[in-house]
Amino acid sequence: MFGGLDFPDEFFNRRYAVGLLRTYLEQDKDGYCFSGTAFDTYPAPAGTENQITDSDLVAIAMLGIRVTGHEALWITRYHAADIQQLLTRIPAQARIDGQTSGDLLQPDDAAWKLWALLRDVHDRTKSVRLGPVAAGKLLARKRPELIPIADSRTARVLNRPQPGADKRWWEDVRSASLDPKPAADGLPLWSFLASLRDEAGASHLTILRVLDILVWMHGASTDPRGEPPKP
């Protein structure tokens, strides 16, 4: 247990973990084997740190999120000013392992308010909301070193409530990032994840994204339904 996170033992097998990262990042003659590889590098217009743009909606599509036309209008036009106001209150370079992260991730602060706003985005022709998973992925796109991604696979692998019901997710990841006890190879968890990233040749990834990929890929390999991982 690190912070509030209970990891499978396999996470601390360096060869296994690096292999998961390398597999996720693989390319063949047709391009990326997993479209999610492009999430982290999909280009964003300069100066849009405090806006959710069309490019951000395309980026989360790389992670399997489909945004309808009405939802896109809601985000990029109708409520663009509300979103910008909240993003402005979250420093663009904020890190979950930083000194101020505890304050930034408080339930009454801007990040949670923005998550709730995005979760409740709705298409006027449908009865469902954009939802907690998509909201988290959009926030992770805008603040990649502060907001951890969660989905149903995260919940299963780490024995947590489903996204939307897991009110301690951000805080537990923050606590894990600051936990000084050795995880593997004599390194604290965050340093160990950074070393996996370096060994896999993935210096462009944030440590939060390394964590997300490891959870997702491990979950794919242990899916009780026997389903293969999706792009």
MOWO-V217514 format. One record per residue. N is the residue number from 1. PSI is psi as a letter, one per 30 degrees, with the letter a starting at -180 (* if undefined). Layout:
((N	PSI) (N	PSI))
This chain:
((1	k) (2	k) (3	b) (4	g) (5	k) (6	j) (7	k) (8	k) (9	e) (10	f) (11	f) (12	g) (13	j) (14	e) (15	e) (16	e) (17	e) (18	e) (19	e) (20	e) (21	e) (22	e) (23	e) (24	e) (25	f) (26	k) (27	l) (28	a) (29	f) (30	f) (31	a) (32	k) (33	e) (34	k) (35	f) (36	f) (37	e) (38	f) (39	e) (40	f) (41	g) (42	k) (43	k) (44	k) (45	k) (46	k) (47	g) (48	g) (49	f) (50	g) (51	k) (52	j) (53	l) (54	e) (55	e) (56	e) (57	e) (58	e) (59	e) (60	f) (61	f) (62	f) (63	g) (64	g) (65	k) (66	j) (67	k) (68	l) (69	e) (70	e) (71	e) (72	e) (73	e) (74	e) (75	e) (76	f) (77	d) (78	e) (79	g) (80	e) (81	e) (82	e) (83	e) (84	e) (85	e) (86	e) (87	e) (88	f) (89	f) (90	j) (91	k) (92	f) (93	g) (94	k) (95	k) (96	f) (97	g) (98	l) (99	f) (100	g) (101	e) (102	e) (103	e) (104	f) (105	g) (106	k) (107	f) (108	g) (109	l) (110	e) (111	e) (112	e) (113	e) (114	e) (115	e) (116	e) (117	e) (118	e) (119	e) (120	g) (121	k) (122	l) (123	k) (124	f) (125	g) (126	l) (127	f) (128	l) (129	l) (130	e) (131	l) (132	e) (133	e) (134	e) (135	e) (136	e) (137	e) (138	e) (139	e) (140	e) (141	e) (142	e) (143	i) (144	f) (145	g) (146	e) (147	j) (148	k) (149	k) (150	k) (151	a) (152	e) (153	e) (154	e) (155	e) (156	e) (157	e) (158	g) (159	h) (160	l) (161	l) (162	k) (163	k) (164	e) (165	f) (166	i) (167	f) (168	g) (169	e) (170	e) (171	e) (172	e) (173	e) (174	e) (175	e) (176	e) (177	f) (178	f) (179	k) (180	f) (181	k) (182	k) (183	e) (184	l) (185	g) (186	g) (187	k) (188	l) (189	e) (190	e) (191	e) (192	e) (193	e) (194	e) (195	e) (196	e) (197	e) (198	e) (199	e) (200	f) (201	h) (202	h) (203	f) (204	f) (205	k) (206	l) (207	e) (208	e) (209	e) (210	e) (211	e) (212	e) (213	e) (214	e) (215	e) (216	e) (217	e) (218	e) (219	e) (220	e) (221	f) (222	g) (223	j) (224	f) (225	f) (226	g) (227	k) (228	l) (229	k) (230	l) (231	*))
